[in-house]
Amino acid sequence: MKIAIIGGGYTGLAASYFLSKNKKVEITLLEKEKALGGLASGFKEKGWNWSLDRYYHHIFATDSDILELTKEVNCKLNFIRPKTSVFYSGKIYSFDSALDLILFPHMSTIARIRTGLTIIFLKIANDWKSLEKITAEKFILKTAGEESWKVIWHHLFNSKFGESASEVPASWFWSRIKKRGRVFGYPVGGFDALTEAIVKKIDKKRVEFVLNTEVKSITKDKSKITITSNNGRFENFDKVVCTLSAKDFVKITPELPHDYTNQLNKLRSRGTVNLILSLKKQFLTDDTYWLNINDKEFPFIGIVEQTNFISRSKYGGDYIIHIVNYLSDDHPFFKFNEKELIKKFSSHLKKINPEFDESWIKKSWVFKSSFAQPVFSLNYSKIAPPIKTPLKNIYLANMQQVYPWDRQTNYAVELGKKVCNTILKSS
Ligand SMILES: Cc1cc2nc3c(=O)[nH]c(=O)nc-3n(C[C@H](O)[C@H](O)[C@H](O)COP(=O)(O)OP(=O)(O)OC[C@H]3O[C@@H](n4cnc5c(N)ncnc54)[C@H](O)[C@@H]3O)c2cc1C
């Protein structure tokens, strides 16, 4: 059975890994970039021992599918308890524990108690289906109260989901609170090392990795499915798995029926523009790894200081920060280069660390992706596309299908496993 997998991110890699255990399959994985790993891929500068992810990445202790995979492929993980904080009203506040919430001075005692109880409720609750009927905003207003919504949550939702923030279901909020622990895992060597370990374990007799190849179309007749790529390559397959966004799947698959494409085109997502700086000095001097910016005047939503999580000795002694943004794909930042972003961000970086000066910057990189965060709506479970599409033997598997969970490498691995089971069951 000849199977094509389009996209070499964690969904495509996991699908290849699990399918390749079956002796009857012959897989071709087509990836448009020069490396595998997708959003979780990284890069390595001269003098660094570890590669750095293009977008901040870590694994939660509850991420069972990816934890199991790391064991199977013999990739070692380090578990660390980094510090999470919030920048509010010109100051950094630690935001890791119940005590931090109690000590947070910008809410009344009642609001702090209600916020704490809401978090405890979401940690315990399992019935996410009833939570998808109500927006997160309404749920938080009802449980934690207006003060909590205004002070803590409103801006965080806005910065992640933009104009769709008020439509996000409480089930998404539940999944974020439910799964997030305080201990984070990180592959020794970076996510590139995990990708390499997965590839190493895959039987190369069964899987061919074709890089630098962008799939332009998937077409189908009675007996075969043809894939055409940008470099003129075309090949026939028995089955095709597409791991691109629903929008891109529609673009390259002209024979999909109209009612189905209409449904896929309604699914929304956000992009990301991530500026990485290597610095001469530590930026978040209180050792915060993850800083949420809770201030609508800021042109970014978070700072992730990688070297407050992983020792800077792995990156040639440099201090590394990610300056994070989730944006609609027509946002002007998608046209900005590193220098323009630094110019835009510099004065705000100074507000967080007044000592900061552009002379601290040794090097900068910017990474952009138009498909970075699915936006779920009320009752999303009813519209989430299944793996099987209306075209027989063509399958769709991407971040828009991992609901109620939020997009994560763990759910990409779980989805890859589901794709494998679906294909093997139907053949
Ligand atoms: C800013 C950010 C932070 C994140 N942080 C975390 C985190 O801390 N922990 C965590 O677990 N997850 C995190 N994630 C999520 C995680 O990266 C994704 O859930 C996961 O990588 C999705 O994998 P995927 O294979 O579904 O998609 P992708 O990684 O997007 O893979 C799709 C692949 O398809 C390729 N492609 C696109 N078009 C074509 C084409 N026409 N032909 C061939 N190939 C094509 C792309 O180049 C890409 O390699 C983060 C994501 C972002 C954006």
PDBQT file of the ligand as one rigid body, heavy atoms in Angstrom, charges set to zero:
ROOT
HETATM    1  C1  LIG A 501       4.367  29.842  18.965  1.00  0.00    +0.000 C 
HETATM    2  C2  LIG A 501       4.073  28.393  19.194  1.00  0.00    +0.000 A 
HETATM    3  C3  LIG A 501       4.405  27.807  20.398  1.00  0.00    +0.000 A 
HETATM    4  C4  LIG A 501       4.127  26.467  20.635  1.00  0.00    +0.000 A 
HETATM    5  N1  LIG A 501       4.488  25.919  21.822  1.00  0.00    +0.000 NA
HETATM    6  C5  LIG A 501       4.288  24.609  22.038  1.00  0.00    +0.000 A 
HETATM    7  C6  LIG A 501       4.741  24.003  23.232  1.00  0.00    +0.000 A 
HETATM    8  O1  LIG A 501       5.294  24.652  24.108  1.00  0.00    +0.000 OA
HETATM    9  N2  LIG A 501       4.545  22.667  23.380  1.00  0.00    +0.000 N 
HETATM   10  C7  LIG A 501       3.938  21.901  22.425  1.00  0.00    +0.000 A 
HETATM   11  O2  LIG A 501       3.826  20.690  22.594  1.00  0.00    +0.000 OA
HETATM   12  N3  LIG A 501       3.470  22.459  21.294  1.00  0.00    +0.000 NA
HETATM   13  C8  LIG A 501       3.625  23.786  21.080  1.00  0.00    +0.000 A 
HETATM   14  N4  LIG A 501       3.180  24.354  19.923  1.00  0.00    +0.000 N 
HETATM   15  C9  LIG A 501       2.325  23.569  19.024  1.00  0.00    +0.000 C 
HETATM   16  C10 LIG A 501       3.064  22.604  18.161  1.00  0.00    +0.000 C 
HETATM   17  O3  LIG A 501       4.139  23.227  17.509  1.00  0.00    +0.000 OA
HETATM   18  C11 LIG A 501       2.074  22.064  17.132  1.00  0.00    +0.000 C 
HETATM   19  O4  LIG A 501       0.935  21.563  17.766  1.00  0.00    +0.000 OA
HETATM   20  C12 LIG A 501       2.639  20.944  16.314  1.00  0.00    +0.000 C 
HETATM   21  O5  LIG A 501       3.947  21.215  15.936  1.00  0.00    +0.000 OA
HETATM   22  C13 LIG A 501       1.747  20.751  15.095  1.00  0.00    +0.000 C 
HETATM   23  O6  LIG A 501       2.332  19.839  14.213  1.00  0.00    +0.000 OA
HETATM   24  P1  LIG A 501       1.681  19.595  12.794  1.00  0.00    +0.000 P 
HETATM   25  O7  LIG A 501       2.490  18.551  12.133  1.00  0.00    +0.000 OA
HETATM   26  O8  LIG A 501       0.225  19.337  12.932  1.00  0.00    +0.000 OA
HETATM   27  O9  LIG A 501       1.784  20.977  12.025  1.00  0.00    +0.000 OA
HETATM   28  P2  LIG A 501       3.074  21.743  11.505  1.00  0.00    +0.000 P 
HETATM   29  O10 LIG A 501       4.145  21.693  12.498  1.00  0.00    +0.000 OA
HETATM   30  O11 LIG A 501       2.583  23.072  11.044  1.00  0.00    +0.000 OA
HETATM   31  O12 LIG A 501       3.532  20.879  10.240  1.00  0.00    +0.000 OA
HETATM   32  C14 LIG A 501       3.008  21.036   8.958  1.00  0.00    +0.000 C 
HETATM   33  C15 LIG A 501       4.151  20.816   7.984  1.00  0.00    +0.000 C 
HETATM   34  O13 LIG A 501       3.656  20.884   6.649  1.00  0.00    +0.000 OA
HETATM   35  C16 LIG A 501       4.611  21.552   5.835  1.00  0.00    +0.000 C 
HETATM   36  N5  LIG A 501       3.907  22.052   4.655  1.00  0.00    +0.000 N 
HETATM   37  C17 LIG A 501       3.069  23.107   4.572  1.00  0.00    +0.000 A 
HETATM   38  N6  LIG A 501       2.576  23.217   3.315  1.00  0.00    +0.000 NA
HETATM   39  C18 LIG A 501       3.113  22.197   2.598  1.00  0.00    +0.000 A 
HETATM   40  C19 LIG A 501       2.963  21.756   1.249  1.00  0.00    +0.000 A 
HETATM   41  N7  LIG A 501       2.141  22.366   0.389  1.00  0.00    +0.000 N 
HETATM   42  N8  LIG A 501       3.683  20.678   0.852  1.00  0.00    +0.000 NA
HETATM   43  C20 LIG A 501       4.506  20.012   1.711  1.00  0.00    +0.000 A 
HETATM   44  N9  LIG A 501       4.667  20.390   3.002  1.00  0.00    +0.000 NA
HETATM   45  C21 LIG A 501       3.969  21.455   3.440  1.00  0.00    +0.000 A 
HETATM   46  C22 LIG A 501       5.142  22.634   6.752  1.00  0.00    +0.000 C 
HETATM   47  O14 LIG A 501       6.380  23.126   6.301  1.00  0.00    +0.000 OA
HETATM   48  C23 LIG A 501       5.234  21.881   8.087  1.00  0.00    +0.000 C 
HETATM   49  O15 LIG A 501       6.484  21.260   8.240  1.00  0.00    +0.000 OA
HETATM   50  C24 LIG A 501       3.468  25.691  19.646  1.00  0.00    +0.000 A 
HETATM   51  C25 LIG A 501       3.140  26.273  18.425  1.00  0.00    +0.000 A 
HETATM   52  C26 LIG A 501       3.431  27.611  18.192  1.00  0.00    +0.000 A 
HETATM   53  C27 LIG A 501       3.075  28.222  16.881  1.00  0.00    +0.000 C 
ENDROOT
TORSDOF 0
